[in-house]
Structure formats: C-alpha cells, structure tokens
C-alpha cells in the first residue's frame, strides 16, 4: 500500500481526495473549514468524545504529512495552500494542547 501511494497509483485518487477534503474541513484558516476550535486552539466537536477525535485527526494529519513530504505533494483548500509543514503544525498544536501547552 505504501508503495502504491508513493508511486502515484491512480486507483487511490478517490481516497486521497477524501483525505484532502477532510483536512480542508478541519484546517482553521481554510475557507471550507467546518471545525470549531476552543479559545486555546483545540479542535472541538460537540457531542463526540472530543479528545478521541483530536487524537485521531492528529494521527491522520501526521500520516498524510509524511506522505506529502516524501512525494513533494501539496494541495489547496480553495485559496489556502496546504503543505506537509502546515499539516504537521496543526497536529503538533493539537498534541501540545493535549499535553497542557496551550499555544496559538
């Protein structure tokens, strides 16, 4: 599977697009963001196990950022360019917040 992703297997394009759509919905500055954040910067989904959501999202952000870095892939959320670095930064912010380091 890893080789298929890195080598650009087109059969995985629908999954790539779903992942990028998800990231566009959780990136704070994205025009298509639907995710609320606490004043401290933690993602907030009411009615859900919030820390489980944040942990899962952070894992996805980190994993996809690794793929992006290896393949030099970028994408856009409408006018917002998204890089491996920006996904890692959001994941780090969420993990830091979970450890008590509230940074914006």
C-alpha positions in Angstrom: 0.0 0.0 0.0 2.8 2.4 0.9 4.5 1.9 -2.4 1.2 2.4 -4.3 0.8 5.8 -2.5 4.3 7.0 -3.1 4.4 5.8 -6.7 1.1 7.6 -7.5 -1.2 4.7 -8.1 -4.3 6.4 -9.6 -6.7 3.8 -8.1 -6.0 5.6 -4.7 -7.1 9.0 -6.0 -10.6 8.9 -4.5 -9.1 8.2 -1.1 -6.6 11.0 -1.5 -9.3 13.4 -2.4 -11.4 12.3 0.6 -8.5 12.8 2.9 -7.7 16.3 1.5 -11.4 17.3 1.7 -11.3 16.2 5.4 -8.2 18.3 6.0 -9.9 21.3 4.4 -12.8 20.9 6.8 -10.5 20.9 9.8 -7.8 23.4 8.9 -8.6 26.6 10.9 -7.8 29.1 8.1 -9.4 27.1 5.3 -12.4 28.7 3.5 -14.2 25.4 3.8 -13.5 24.8 7.5 -16.4 23.4 9.4 -14.4 22.7 12.6 -14.8 24.7 15.7 -11.8 25.5 18.0 -11.6 26.4 21.6 -10.1 29.7 22.6 -6.9 27.7 23.3 -6.8 26.3 19.8 -8.1 22.7 20.4 -10.4 21.2 17.8 -13.9 20.9 19.3 -16.7 18.6 18.1 -19.7 18.8 20.3 -21.5 15.5 21.0 -18.3 13.5 20.4 -15.5 12.1 22.5 -13.5 15.2 21.8 -10.0 14.0 22.8 -10.5 10.8 20.8 -11.5 12.9 17.8 -8.5 15.2 18.2 -6.1 12.3 18.7 -7.4 10.5 15.5 -7.3 13.7 13.5 -3.7 14.4 14.7 -2.7 10.9 13.6 -4.2 11.4 10.2 -2.6 14.8 9.8 0.8 13.4 10.7 0.5 10.3 8.5 -0.7 12.3 5.5 2.0 15.0 6.1 4.6 12.2 5.9 3.2 11.1 2.6 3.2 14.7 1.3 6.8 15.2 2.3 8.0 12.0 0.6 6.1 12.7 -2.6 6.6 16.5 -2.5 2.8 16.7 -2.8 0.8 19.9 -2.0 -2.9 20.7 -2.4 -5.2 23.7 -1.8 -8.3 24.3 0.2 -9.7 26.8 -2.3 -7.3 29.8 -1.9 -5.3 28.2 1.0 -2.2 26.3 0.0 -1.6 23.2 2.2 1.8 21.7 2.7 3.2 18.9 4.8 4.5 21.5 7.2 1.1 23.1 7.7 -0.5 19.7 8.4 2.3 18.9 10.9 1.9 22.2 12.6 -1.8 21.6 13.2 -1.1 18.1 14.5 1.6 19.5 16.8 -0.7 22.2 18.1 -3.3 19.6 19.0 -0.9 17.3 20.7 0.7 20.2 22.6 -2.7 21.3 23.8 -3.5 17.8 25.0 -0.2 17.9 27.0 -1.2 21.2 28.6 0.8 23.5 26.3 -1.8 25.9 25.0 -0.3 27.7 22.1 -1.9 29.6 19.3 
